Amino acid sequence: MRRFAMVTIIASSSAFTSRRLMFRISRNYAAARQKNFPCHPNKNGYAVLRRASRSTTGCLPMLFSSLSFEMTANEIQMKDDALKMINASIRAVDPYAAVKKKMTVCKEGDSLETLVVEVDGDGAEQIKYDMSKYDRIRVFSFGKASAAMALAAGEVISSSGKQLDGVTIIKDDHATAEEIELLKEKYNIVVRPASHPVPDARSVAGSNEILQLAKISDSRTLIIACISGGGSALFCSPREPLTLEDLMQTNSALLASGMPIEKMNVIRKRLENGKGGRLAATAFPATVLTLVLSDIIGDPIDLIASGPTVPDDGSGWDDACRLVKEYGLEADGEYALPDTVLKLLRLGKEGHLKDTPKSSHAAFCDSPPLCQTVLVGNNRAAVMAAANEADRLGWNPVVLGTRVDGEASIVAGTYVAMAEMLSEQRGDHGISRYQIAKLPAAIIAGGETVVTIPAGCNGKGGRNQELALSAAIKLKEIGLRDVVIASCGTDGTDGPTDAGGAIVDGASVDRIEKTISCRSAHDAMKNHDAYHFFHDATANDTSHHLIQTGPTGTNVADIMITLVKLHEEKVSSAQLQQHAPTEQMKQMRCQTILIELQRRPREYYLPQEKRLSLRYAYASWGRK
């Protein structure tokens, strides 16, 4: 058996750790040279076996891929395809185009101008506003897509000739100098930059400016509110006696607790002057049209940016207090809220404070209603665009939906499990007929995961980067290659970082740990430090795991893509007819192919008689 030592290691590679395999391969280098294998080891030793395998079999480069830190040709192409799918999804929810598609000003009759807003995609349902009823139109826009939405609304409305003004609150660096100038000079809409995800004094100043303009509006004012993801932090006006510091501490505690955004907004509504329908109530009796770019799973209009222009029928003081207890936000909890906030919630629950306006408020109960809301874009549109792009690129797309949530690391495990199951199509495991898609498969989903951060954690990252890192670790653990997993926020921002997400393959962890030997993937996961793990390797690792789009100007939650493909080469009968110059090389080729036939027989185009002849030849060599 000594002459077959290297092949034995190949067949049982899954039983050893990477270090033991590296040691075994290096130890057998001398034996490989004695058998005339044209191999040239590098300092790590693993290239010995890969090059030997190519020279002996003339094929099967993927046989030893689990020993390589490098990306395979498949993985390089898969990464490129995944990024194309993400780009397609972001383009599909461009806020400027979405608003322009929904709104038009047209003439009916000789001079009557009408603002027409499409409610659905086919124009079957429309909302019409007789422009002769309004003297002034105001645009209030806040969220990560606020600049583009305000520009589109200004362009459409300006054609009516009505007096136009407004305020747009943007996240820092989420509007160009040209956009800011155009909004101000052409449409009389001022732009107020502010902080996100934790509000600052600029958030309060911009929000109070909007509330003041809303307060002085009358029945001949049409307000167009453009709301997108991130609006809760950007549109922030503390309710007395709370201060900005109280809200900043509250936001930080909510983020650290791992609470989903829709639940966060139940609490936020009770702490501020503009949320939970209060903006619309302040603007009464003005008419309010709200255009929403949704970043929340299921598109709950009353929770997006904490629903400033819709009635808050779905939550109350009791719900907010229940969430405080559920997520450890009490005074003695792990993520304690400020005492002033806890006191305000307690007073509200006891009936001493007014709650948010409900459907019975005059701003919402008129017929036709003064306040109406139209969804202009959401995560579903982005997911379907990614699926269409996958189909165009030759993949078999499977859409899992747009309601993915939960801990990022757990969701990552689900994607890896699905990838592992799909990869079984590479061999004969008796389950091919139960697969959700044929290879090459693209599993596409949307939603928004969370990361629960323990107190005192100083790591840096975001939910998408954590999902990708967790997936990379799991891919390495099971030795799965020709699988690429990407997760990215459509806004181009993942947590407090300059990355939108990350993209990984089965060798990502090995490549990065080799580049930055002082860091390990498991330590990065433990410290929730995915950003530094990926970023610090960028200078020396050309595969670039971080997805850095910069601010995209939109925000409809996240896109997650899992690609699974057949191995890049297969053994054909023509390749088997290639002859090696020595008997030992023939023997090695034969044994290697037989091992692979046993593992993945459906991948090899071998008639039964050729398999029998190979086994006979191997048996003969073994007796020598």
Number of C-alpha atoms within 10 A of each C-alpha: 8 8 14 13 14 19 19 15 16 18 16 10 17 14 10 12 10 17 10 12 20 17 13 17 24 21 13 17 19 10 15 20 14 9 13 13 20 15 18 14 17 10 8 11 19 22 20 21 25 20 17 21 26 19 17 24 23 17 18 20 18 21 18 18 20 18 22 17 17 18 19 20 12 20 24 15 13 23 22 11 20 25 18 16 29 28 17 20 26 28 18 21 25 21 30 19 16 20 27 18 14 20 22 18 19 14 13 10 7 6 9 11 17 18 17 17 22 20 17 13 10 8 12 8 10 14 16 13 16 14 21 13 11 17 15 18 23 25 28 26 32 33 29 32 31 33 29 25 33 30 25 21 24 25 16 16 23 16 12 18 10 15 15 20 19 25 25 29 28 30 26 13 14 22 20 10 9 9 15 18 15 16 24 17 10 13 21 18 25 19 23 20 18 24 18 20 18 19 24 18 14 17 26 20 17 25 24 18 17 24 22 13 17 23 17 12 21 16 15 16 22 25 25 23 28 29 30 30 25 25 27 30 26 31 32 27 26 20 16 10 10 16 16 17 14 17 25 17 18 23 21 15 22 25 21 18 22 18 20 18 21 19 16 22 24 25 25 25 28 26 25 22 23 28 31 33 26 25 22 33 25 20 25 23 20 23 24 26 22 25 25 27 32 26 28 26 24 13 19 13 22 22 27 25 30 32 26 28 30 27 25 24 14 11 20 17 23 14 14 23 19 12 17 22 12 12 17 17 22 18 14 9 13 15 23 19 24 19 12 13 20 17 12 20 22 17 14 19 18 11 11 11 14 11 17 23 22 20 14 11 15 15 26 22 14 12 6 8 12 19 23 15 18 20 19 27 25 23 32 25 19 29 31 22 21 31 26 17 21 26 16 12 13 12 22 20 26 19 16 13 15 25 16 18 15 17 17 24 22 14 19 25 18 12 21 23 16 15 25 18 16 25 24 17 23 18 19 15 12 9 12 17 9 9 14 15 17 19 19 18 24 30 23 25 26 28 23 27 26 23 22 15 18 15 11 7 12 11 16 18 26 27 27 35 35 29 32 30 34 25 31 27 24 20 27 18 12 14 16 21 25 25 27 31 29 28 31 32 31 28 25 23 23 25 20 12 16 17 25 27 33 27 29 29 30 30 26 27 25 20 20 25 17 16 16 16 11 7 16 15 21 15 12 21 18 13 17 25 22 29 27 16 26 27 15 14 21 17 10 13 18 10 19 18 25 25 23 17 17 14 21 20 26 31 30 32 23 32 28 30 27 25 28 28 23 21 22 13 13 15 18 13 13 9 12 16 9 12 14 16 10 11 12 17 20 19 21 21 24 20 22 20 21 17 15 17 19 11 15 16 17 14 19 16 14 16 9 9 9 13 15 11 11 18 15 12 15 18 13 11 14 12 6 5
